[in-house]
Amino acid sequence: MWDLSPASIDLAILAFCAAVVNGAVGYGFSSIVTPIALFWTTNRILNPALVLVELLVNVTLLIRERRLIRSTYPRTLPMIYGLLPGVVVGSVGLVLISATFVRIVVYALILPLTILQLLGYRRHIVRERTAGPVLGAGIGFLYSLTTISGPPLALFWRNQGLSKEEFRCAISQVRVAEASFTTVSYLLLGLFAPPSLGLIPVLLVPVIVGVPLGTIVLRGVSRDFFSRFIMAVDGIIVSYGLYTVLVKVHWLTNEEGLLFVLGITAMILVLLVRVVSRLPAILARTEARIREGRLEATLPGGAPLAGERALGADPPR
């Protein structure tokens, strides 16, 4: 039987919106669903369902970019090696850590990551093979504890000289691996309980419809504007979630929490206006530099121009 409770309907609508974003930019499903869904459920119930749905979604995305697996797999392999120990530690933490503390971890980690993505933060990592296992362990821990890994993965791979298609392929490879490891870990810990399994159809049907729709939506919308707008909205929602949980544990008074939310919201809106207002000029300059054969193709904050590889520089291997 389908669960038609108000909470399930809200979750289905949320999953559909997040799936559209995921289809458009290649990531973002969990980083949108999890912080909002935690207003009425817990990670112990939500995570197992999300992991199974995301495994299916990312296998589908990886099949779509399968022609690039051979060229990108050597670069993703070091990170995949690092995932397993992080997944094990994070899964055990999900069992042992209180639901309230997990919510604090989720919100506190997502907020700065969304702001960095809004700004288009860019820092190329030269020793990619050395950094891969370390970053993989951290991402494995974060994913198995919270089901969120898209923002740090995007920050890393977007700055490593990949084309848009290679970027999607690399992220899909890592996310298939992390979801597979986490599924096995959750099975061994007995986390696939009936309440979690009951959420799978509520999440899966919106995803089946939303991901292809997101791919179509992107054709008529600037990817750079769209991704930054989504990150701004996500940051505001996460700041509100962090406020509610900090007030709940009495780390902030209600008045202090409201000031915190208003301050973060104002900062995010100012950054969004500033970044978006600069996009046309930066894109025009970037296209001119590409025509002239210069090396870099960057957006505000240093993010690469969507779908373009920096000219004149081979990606690190």
N, C-alpha and C positions, 0 to 999 in steps of 0.2 A: 504493500500500500504506500502511496505517496503521502509524505508528510506535508499537509497544507496549513500548518500553523503559521502565524504571522512571522515568527523568527525564520522559518524556512523560506517563506516567500521573500523576505528581506534579503536572505542569503543568496537566493537565486538571482534576484535583481542585481545585487552587488557582484556576483560571479559573472554575470553577463557583461556588465560595464568593464570589469577587470579583464575579461577575455578579449573585448574589443581593443583595449590598450595593448594587451599582449600580442595580438595579431598584427597591430600596427607597428610597434617598435621592437618586438622580439622578446620582451621580458616585461615584468611588472605585475603579473597576476597575483602572486602571493603578497607582494609588498603593498598592494591595494586591499586585497580581501582580508588578510590577517589582522592589521591594526583596527579595522572597522568591525569585523566580526567578533573580536575580543570584547566588544562592549556588552555582548550578551551570551558568549560562550567561553570555553577555555581551550588552551592549546592541546591539552590531553585528548579532547574530543575532536577538535578541528584538524589538528596536524595529520593524523592518519588518512583522513579523507582527502585532504589537499595533496598529500604526497602521491597517492594513487592517481588522482586526476592529472596532476602535473607530469607524472611519468608518461601518461598517454599523450598529453599535449606536446611535450618536448620530443617524444619519439616521432610524432607527426611532423613537427617543425624540422627535425633532423632529416627525415626522409625527403622533405621538400628541398633541402640544401645538400643532398647526399653527394652531388658531384664534387663538392669542395671538401669532403671528409679527408681524402687522401692528402691534400695539401695542408690542412690545418691540424690533423690529428697529432703529428709530432710535437706541435706547440702546446696542445691541450693536455698531452699525456702526463707531464710533470705535475700539473695541478690535480689531475685525476688521482695520481698516486697519493697525494696528500689528503684527499678527501676522507679516506676510510677511518683513520684514527680520530679525526674531528667528528665524524658522524657517530662513532661509538660513544665518545665522551658526551656529545650533545644529547643523544638518545637517553643515556643514563641520567643526565641532568634533568630531562623532561619528566622522568619518573620521580626523582628525588626532590626537585626544587618546587616550591609552592607556586601555584598558578599566578598569584599576585606578583611575585618577583619576576616570573617569566614575562608578564606583561610590561613591567618596568624595563626589562632588558630589550624587549621588542621595540618599544617606543623610543627609548634612549639611543638605540643604534640606528634606527631608521631615520630619525630627524636630521642628524648631520649629513647622512648619506644623500637624502633628498635635496638638501641645500647645496651640496657639492655638485650634484647633477644639474640642478637649476642654474648654477653658475657656469657649467661647462668645464669643470676643473680638468686639467690635463697635466699629467706628468709621465713621460715615457720611462719605462723601466728597461734598462739596458740588459741586465742579467736576468732575462726572462726565465730561463731554465732553473736558476737558483731560487728565484722568488716564487716560482710555481708551486712547489710542495708546501712551502710555508703558508702562502695564501690559501692553498687548497685545504689545509687543515683548519684554518680559521673559518673558511666558507662552509666546510662540512659540519663544524660545530654549530655555526649560526643557523644553517639550514635544518638540521635535525632537531634543534631546539625550538626554532620559530617558523620553519618552512620558507624563510626569506633568504635569498642569495642574489637576486637580480641586480640590485644597486651596486654592491661591490664588484660583481662580475662585469657589469657594464663599465664601471670606472676603470677597471684594469684593461679589458680588451679593446675598449674604444680608443685607448691611447697607444696601442701597439702596432699601428700601421695597417690594420685590416680594412678591406673593403666592407661595404654594408652586408653583402652576402656572406663573406668570410666571418664577419662579426657574429651574425646570426648562427652560422654553423658552429663556431667555437663555443658560444654560450649554450647552444642546444646539446652539444657533446658533454659538457661539464654537468649540465642540469639533468640529463638522462642518467649519468653516472651517480650523481648525488642522490637522486630520487630512488635509483635501484638499491644503492647501499642502505639508504634510510628505510626503505620498505623491508629489507631483510632484517635490519636492526629492530624495527618496530614489531615484526613478527616474533622474533626471539624474546622480546620483552612483553609480549601479550597485549600490545596497545590497540590492536584492531578489534575493538569491542563493538557491540551492536549500535550504540549511539553514534559512533564514528562511521560505521558502514552505512547507516541510514542517511548520512549526508552526501554520499557519493552521487546518487541520481540528481539531487538538488544542485550540485556543482557541475556535474558532467554535461547535462543537457544545455545549460546556458553557454558552456565552453564550446560545445560542438557548433552552436550557432554563432557565437561571438567572435571566435578567432578568425574564421574566413571573412566575416564582415569587417573586422579591423583591418585586414589586408586591403579591402576595397576602399575603406574610409581614407587610408593613407594616400591614395592616388590623388585625392582632391584637396589635401591639407598639407601644409608644410610640416615635414617630420620634425624639424628643429623647434618650431613653435609648439606643435602638439605635445612633444615630450616634455618641454619645459612647463607648459601649462599644467600637465598632469602631475608633474613633480611638485608644483606649487600647491595644488589642491591637496595632494597627499601629505605634504608637509604641514598644512594647516590642520588637517584631520588628526595627524599623529600628535601634534602639539596639544590638541584637545584631549586625546586619549592619555597622554602623559600627565596632563593636569588632573584628570579624574582619578588616576591611580595614585598619584602623589598625595592628593588630598585624602584619599581613602586610607592610606597608611600613615597619615598625619605628619608627612614630611613638609607639607605646605598647608597654610590656612586657605580657606576658600578664596579670600580676597587676594592673597599672594598668587594663588593659582590662576585667577582671572587676569591679573596683571601679566603673568607669564604668557598666557595664551594670546592676549592682545598684543604684547610686544613681539612675539614670534610671528603672528599673523601680519602685523604692520611691516616687519622686516622682510618677510617673504614677498609681500605685494610690491614693496619698493624694488626688490631685486628683480622680480618678474617684469615690471614695467621697464626697468633699466635695460635688462637683457633683451627683451623683445624689441624695444625701440632701436637698439643697435643692430639687430639682425639684418635688415635690408642693406645697410651700408657695409657691414662686414662681409655679407655674401657677395655683394658687388665687387668689393676689393679682392675677395678670394678668387672669384671667377677671372678677374683681370690678371691676377698673379698666375693662375693656372694657364691662361692663354700665353703668358710670357715665359712659361716654363720654369717658374720658381719652385722652391722646394716645398713650402708649407701650404696647407689648406686648412685654415682654422676658423672657428666660430668664436663668439664672445667667451672669454675664459679659457680659450685654447681648445675647445672641442672640435674634432675634425668635421669637415663638411660631409653631410650624409651622402653615402654612396660613392664618395671619392677617396682614392688613396693618395697620400702625399706623393707628389711627383719627384722623381730624381733620387729617391731613397728606397733601397730594398728593405723589406720588413726584417727585423731580427729573427734569426732561426735558433 
